[in-house]
Amino acid sequence: MGTRQIEFVIAASPPSRLDKALSRDVPAEATLSRTRLARLIEAGGVSINGVVVTDAKAKVAEDAQVLITVEEAEESHIGPEDIPLAVVFEDDDLIVVNKPAGMVVHPAPGSPNGTLVNALLHHCGADLSGVGGVKRPGIVHRIDKETSGLLVVAKSDAAHQGLAAQFEAHTVERYYQALCYGVPEASDPRLRGIRGASFEAGNILRMTTQLARHKTDRQRQAVLFEGGRHAVTRARIVEPFGVPPVVTLIECWLETGRTHQIRVHMAHAGHGLLGDPTYGGKRKLPAKALSIEAAQAIRDFPRQALHAAVLGFEHPVSGEHLRFEAPIPSDMSDLIDLLRRPAAQ
């Protein structure tokens, strides 16, 4: 693996943190996001006045000499695979795809192939940003394996840096459609008593917590109120189902983008997603609230009922505002059709 070195000087009035100062002053052609810089600091790839600094929160003075050593991405040994892709948009810098449920975004233990990256390598060839490293070329953000919907992937390093900065600044527009148990409405006194839950005008549920890996189950995320990473999810009711209502189609949007965020927040609120084996659980629904077919379809639904329906961002190279929508997939729409059927009296 080769390396490249980037040298520059900290300008006047630097921010209080090293990672922020580097992000402000690093040459644009280096295509290093603040997140990447923080990782380089932690890995010992940043020297200030000849001394390696590994604390991203360290202070740095004006006129300090900075040397950053960056390992170039290795040529990927992940094989291209001729897997169909639903391409929504593509140009020289990025590609937007509608990922099906069941597809892993990038190779990992247990999922060495059949991933979105394998499909992209076949579709794009060498035209994927190397910033993400060998196993994650071009990947700027992820959605879970069993979540369907829109995902943007960088083809150029400049696009990768620009998109990563927008995700870090939480300026990317992301709306999801989901089916949850119960009805998350402001009139529910139980919901108003849950820590982290509040309501905004228009009966919009706002969940505000910290999220971190679960202490004993590393595959799960846990709600915290100290430590962890700040997370904010909003949700509004689109359509309730049942008499009385026992399931709801909701629209969720993210102020932050943490692992499993919607799934964890809705479960914490007591409104876990249908089909979610990790957080949603199985619910015993009132016998006559739904049709027999709908109740059985809920029990049989094989994944979390979550779809990334809207993705909007500023094109990182042209500056054009882009916004894409993906229709709800057939498995969820079929379930919704059943939920709309009246229960037998």
C-alpha positions as CSV (number, residue, x, y, z in Angstrom):
1,M,0.0,0.0,0.0
2,G,1.4,3.4,-1.0
3,T,1.3,6.6,0.9
4,R,1.0,10.3,0.2
5,Q,2.0,13.2,2.4
6,I,0.2,16.5,2.7
7,E,1.9,19.5,4.3
8,F,0.4,22.8,5.2
9,V,0.3,25.5,7.8
10,I,-2.5,26.3,10.2
11,A,-4.0,29.7,9.4
12,A,-4.9,32.5,11.8
13,S,-7.6,32.1,14.5
14,P,-7.8,28.3,14.3
15,P,-10.8,26.5,15.8
16,S,-10.4,25.1,19.3
17,R,-10.2,21.4,18.1
18,L,-7.5,19.9,16.0
19,D,-9.9,18.0,13.7
20,K,-11.8,21.2,13.0
21,A,-8.7,23.2,12.4
22,L,-7.4,20.6,9.9
23,S,-10.7,20.4,8.2
24,R,-10.7,24.2,7.7
25,D,-7.1,24.5,6.5
26,V,-6.3,21.2,4.6
27,P,-5.9,21.9,0.9
28,A,-9.1,21.1,-1.0
29,E,-7.3,18.9,-3.5
30,A,-6.5,16.5,-0.6
31,T,-10.2,15.5,-0.5
32,L,-10.1,14.7,3.2
33,S,-13.4,15.1,5.1
34,R,-13.4,15.9,8.8
35,T,-14.5,12.4,9.6
36,R,-11.5,11.0,7.6
37,L,-9.2,13.5,9.3
38,A,-10.4,12.4,12.7
39,R,-9.6,8.8,11.8
40,L,-6.2,9.7,10.5
41,I,-5.5,11.6,13.8
42,E,-6.5,8.5,15.8
43,A,-4.3,6.3,13.7
44,G,-1.2,8.4,14.2
45,G,-1.2,9.8,10.7
46,V,-1.0,13.5,11.8
47,S,2.1,15.4,13.0
48,I,2.1,18.9,14.4
49,N,5.5,20.6,14.4
50,G,7.1,17.1,14.0
51,V,5.2,15.5,16.9
52,V,2.5,12.9,16.3
53,V,-0.8,13.9,17.8
54,T,-3.6,11.4,18.3
55,D,-6.2,13.4,20.1
56,A,-8.7,15.0,17.8
57,K,-9.7,17.5,20.5
58,A,-6.2,18.8,21.0
59,K,-5.5,22.5,20.5
60,V,-3.4,23.7,17.7
61,A,-1.8,27.1,17.3
62,E,-1.6,29.5,14.3
63,D,1.4,28.8,12.0
64,A,1.8,25.3,13.3
65,Q,3.4,23.0,10.6
66,V,1.1,20.1,9.7
67,L,2.1,16.8,8.1
68,I,-0.6,14.3,7.2
69,T,0.3,10.8,6.0
70,V,-2.4,9.1,4.1
71,E,-2.4,5.5,3.0
72,E,-3.7,5.2,-0.5
73,A,-6.6,2.8,-1.0
74,E,-5.5,-0.6,-2.1
75,E,-6.8,-2.1,-5.3
76,S,-10.0,-3.9,-4.3
77,H,-9.9,-7.7,-4.4
78,I,-13.7,-7.7,-4.0
79,G,-15.0,-9.2,-7.2
80,P,-17.5,-7.5,-9.5
81,E,-20.7,-9.4,-9.7
82,D,-23.4,-9.0,-12.4
83,I,-26.2,-8.2,-10.0
84,P,-29.1,-6.0,-11.3
85,L,-29.1,-2.5,-10.0
86,A,-32.1,-0.1,-9.9
87,V,-30.2,3.1,-11.0
88,V,-32.2,6.2,-10.2
89,F,-29.5,8.7,-11.3
90,E,-25.9,8.6,-12.5
91,D,-23.2,11.0,-13.7
92,D,-19.4,11.1,-13.7
93,D,-19.3,11.9,-9.9
94,L,-22.0,9.9,-8.2
95,I,-24.7,7.3,-8.6
96,V,-28.0,7.0,-6.8
97,V,-29.6,3.5,-6.5
98,N,-32.8,2.0,-5.1
99,K,-31.4,-0.9,-3.0
100,P,-33.7,-3.9,-2.5
101,A,-34.4,-5.4,0.9
102,G,-32.0,-8.3,1.6
103,M,-28.9,-6.7,0.0
104,V,-25.9,-5.9,2.2
105,V,-24.3,-2.6,1.3
106,H,-20.6,-3.7,1.6
107,P,-18.8,-7.0,2.2
108,A,-18.4,-8.0,5.9
109,P,-17.9,-11.2,7.8
110,G,-20.9,-13.4,6.9
111,S,-21.6,-11.4,3.7
112,P,-18.5,-11.7,1.5
113,N,-20.4,-11.3,-1.8
114,G,-23.7,-10.5,-3.3
115,T,-23.4,-6.9,-1.9
116,L,-24.1,-3.5,-3.3
117,V,-20.4,-2.9,-3.7
118,N,-20.0,-6.1,-5.8
119,A,-22.8,-4.9,-8.0
120,L,-21.4,-1.4,-8.3
121,L,-17.9,-2.7,-9.2
122,H,-19.5,-4.5,-12.1
123,H,-21.7,-1.5,-13.1
124,C,-19.1,1.2,-12.6
125,G,-15.8,-0.6,-13.1
126,A,-12.9,1.4,-11.7
127,D,-15.0,4.5,-11.4
128,L,-15.7,4.4,-7.7
129,S,-14.1,6.7,-5.1
130,G,-11.2,5.0,-3.3
131,V,-11.7,7.2,-0.2
132,G,-13.9,4.5,1.4
133,G,-11.0,1.9,1.4
134,V,-10.8,-1.5,-0.2
135,K,-14.1,-2.9,1.2
136,R,-16.2,0.2,0.9
137,P,-15.3,2.0,-2.3
138,G,-17.5,5.0,-2.9
139,I,-19.7,4.2,0.2
140,V,-20.7,7.5,1.9
141,H,-23.7,6.2,4.0
142,R,-25.5,2.9,4.5
143,I,-29.0,1.5,5.0
144,D,-29.5,-1.8,6.8
145,K,-29.6,-5.1,4.8
146,E,-33.3,-5.5,5.3
147,T,-34.2,-1.9,4.7
148,S,-35.1,-1.0,1.1
149,G,-34.6,2.4,-0.6
150,L,-32.3,5.1,-1.8
151,L,-28.6,5.3,-1.4
152,V,-26.0,7.6,-3.0
153,V,-22.5,6.4,-3.8
154,A,-19.5,8.5,-4.8
155,K,-17.7,7.8,-8.0
156,S,-15.0,10.5,-7.6
157,D,-13.0,11.5,-4.5
158,A,-14.2,15.1,-4.8
159,A,-17.8,13.8,-4.7
160,H,-17.0,11.5,-1.7
161,Q,-15.6,14.4,0.3
162,G,-18.5,16.7,-0.6
163,L,-21.2,14.2,0.2
164,A,-19.5,13.1,3.4
165,A,-19.4,16.7,4.6
166,Q,-23.1,17.1,3.9
167,F,-23.9,13.9,5.9
168,E,-21.7,15.1,8.7
169,A,-23.4,18.5,8.7
170,H,-26.9,16.7,8.7
171,T,-28.0,18.7,5.7
172,V,-29.0,15.7,3.6
173,E,-32.8,15.2,3.3
174,R,-33.8,11.7,4.2
175,Y,-37.4,10.5,4.6
176,Y,-38.4,7.0,5.4
177,Q,-41.7,5.1,5.3
178,A,-42.3,2.5,8.0
179,L,-45.1,0.4,9.6
180,C,-45.1,0.4,13.3
181,Y,-47.2,-1.1,16.1
182,G,-49.7,1.2,17.7
183,V,-50.4,4.8,17.0
184,P,-47.7,7.3,18.0
185,E,-49.9,10.3,18.7
186,A,-49.7,13.2,21.1
187,S,-52.9,12.2,22.9
188,D,-51.3,9.1,24.3
189,P,-50.3,9.9,27.9
190,R,-48.0,6.8,28.0
191,L,-45.9,8.2,25.1
192,R,-45.6,11.6,26.7
193,G,-44.1,10.0,29.7
194,I,-41.2,8.4,27.9
195,R,-37.9,10.1,28.4
196,G,-36.6,11.5,25.1
197,A,-40.1,11.7,23.5
198,S,-41.8,15.0,22.8
199,F,-44.3,16.4,20.3
200,E,-44.0,19.3,17.8
201,A,-46.8,21.1,16.0
202,G,-48.8,18.9,13.7
203,N,-48.7,15.8,16.0
204,I,-45.1,15.2,15.0
205,L,-43.2,12.9,17.4
206,R,-39.7,14.0,18.2
207,M,-37.3,11.4,19.7
208,T,-34.1,12.9,21.2
209,T,-31.5,10.6,22.8
210,Q,-28.0,9.4,22.7
211,L,-27.2,6.1,20.9
212,A,-24.4,3.7,21.4
213,R,-23.6,0.0,21.0
214,H,-25.4,-2.2,23.5
215,K,-23.1,-3.3,26.3
216,T,-23.7,-7.0,25.9
217,D,-25.0,-7.4,22.4
218,R,-22.7,-5.7,19.9
219,Q,-25.1,-6.2,17.1
220,R,-27.7,-3.9,18.7
221,Q,-27.8,-0.2,19.5
222,A,-29.0,1.1,22.9
223,V,-30.7,4.4,24.0
224,L,-28.6,6.4,26.4
225,F,-28.9,9.9,27.9
226,E,-25.2,10.3,28.8
227,G,-22.4,9.4,26.4
228,G,-23.0,7.9,23.0
229,R,-23.9,9.9,20.0
230,H,-26.6,12.5,19.7
231,A,-29.6,11.3,17.7
232,V,-32.9,13.0,16.7
233,T,-35.7,11.3,14.8
234,R,-39.1,12.8,13.8
235,A,-42.2,10.8,12.9
236,R,-45.7,11.6,11.7
237,I,-48.8,9.5,11.3
238,V,-49.7,8.8,7.6
239,E,-52.4,6.2,8.0
240,P,-53.6,4.1,11.0
241,F,-55.0,0.6,10.4
242,G,-57.4,-1.5,12.4
243,V,-60.5,-1.0,14.6
244,P,-59.3,0.2,17.0
245,P,-56.0,1.2,15.3
246,V,-53.2,-1.2,16.1
247,V,-50.7,-0.5,13.3
248,T,-49.7,2.7,11.6
249,L,-47.9,3.8,8.4
250,I,-45.6,6.5,9.5
251,E,-43.2,8.9,7.8
252,C,-39.9,9.4,9.6
253,W,-37.1,11.8,8.9
254,L,-33.6,12.1,10.3
255,E,-31.9,15.1,11.8
256,T,-28.9,12.8,12.5
257,G,-28.0,9.5,10.9
258,R,-27.0,6.8,13.4
259,T,-26.9,3.0,13.0
260,H,-30.4,1.6,13.4
261,Q,-31.7,5.0,14.5
262,I,-35.3,4.8,13.4
263,R,-35.7,1.2,14.5
264,V,-34.2,2.0,18.0
265,H,-36.1,5.2,18.5
266,M,-39.4,3.8,17.6
267,A,-38.9,0.7,19.8
268,H,-37.9,3.0,22.7
269,A,-41.1,4.9,22.1
270,G,-43.1,1.7,22.4
271,H,-43.9,1.6,18.6
272,G,-41.4,-0.9,17.2
273,L,-41.5,-1.6,13.5
274,L,-43.3,-4.6,12.1
275,G,-41.0,-7.5,11.2
276,D,-38.0,-6.1,13.1
277,P,-36.4,-9.1,14.8
278,T,-33.9,-7.1,16.7
279,Y,-36.1,-4.3,18.2
280,G,-39.7,-4.7,17.1
281,G,-40.6,-8.0,18.7
282,K,-43.8,-9.9,18.2
283,R,-47.0,-8.3,19.4
284,K,-50.3,-10.0,20.2
285,L,-52.9,-7.9,18.4
286,P,-56.6,-7.7,19.4
287,A,-58.3,-10.6,17.6
288,K,-60.9,-8.5,15.8
289,A,-58.9,-5.3,15.1
290,L,-57.7,-6.5,11.7
291,S,-58.7,-9.0,9.1
292,I,-57.4,-12.6,9.5
293,E,-55.3,-12.2,6.4
294,A,-53.7,-9.0,7.6
295,A,-52.9,-10.4,11.0
296,Q,-51.3,-13.4,9.4
297,A,-49.3,-11.2,7.0
298,I,-47.9,-9.2,9.9
299,R,-46.8,-12.4,11.6
300,D,-45.2,-13.6,8.4
301,F,-43.5,-10.3,7.3
302,P,-39.8,-11.3,6.9
303,R,-38.1,-8.0,7.5
304,Q,-38.3,-4.6,9.3
305,A,-41.0,-2.7,7.4
306,L,-38.8,0.3,6.6
307,H,-38.1,2.0,3.3
308,A,-35.8,4.9,2.5
309,A,-38.2,6.8,0.3
310,V,-36.7,10.3,-0.2
311,L,-33.1,11.4,-0.6
312,G,-32.1,15.0,-1.3
313,F,-28.7,16.7,-1.3
314,E,-26.6,19.3,-3.1
315,H,-24.5,17.8,-5.9
316,P,-21.0,18.0,-4.5
317,V,-19.4,19.1,-7.8
318,S,-22.1,21.0,-9.7
319,G,-23.9,22.5,-6.7
320,E,-27.3,21.6,-8.2
321,H,-29.9,20.5,-5.7
322,L,-31.0,16.9,-6.3
323,R,-34.0,15.2,-4.8
324,F,-35.1,11.6,-5.5
325,E,-38.1,9.5,-4.5
326,A,-38.5,5.7,-4.5
327,P,-42.0,4.2,-4.4
328,I,-42.7,1.9,-1.5
329,P,-41.7,-1.7,-2.4
330,S,-44.2,-4.4,-3.3
331,D,-43.9,-6.4,0.0
332,M,-44.8,-3.3,2.1
333,S,-47.5,-2.1,-0.3
334,D,-49.1,-5.6,-0.4
335,L,-49.1,-5.6,3.4
336,I,-50.7,-2.2,3.5
337,D,-53.4,-3.4,1.1
338,L,-54.2,-6.2,3.5
339,L,-54.2,-3.8,6.5
340,R,-56.8,-1.7,4.7
341,R,-59.3,-4.6,4.5
342,P,-62.1,-4.4,7.0
343,A,-62.0,-7.0,9.8
344,A,-64.8,-9.5,9.8
345,Q,-67.4,-8.7,12.4
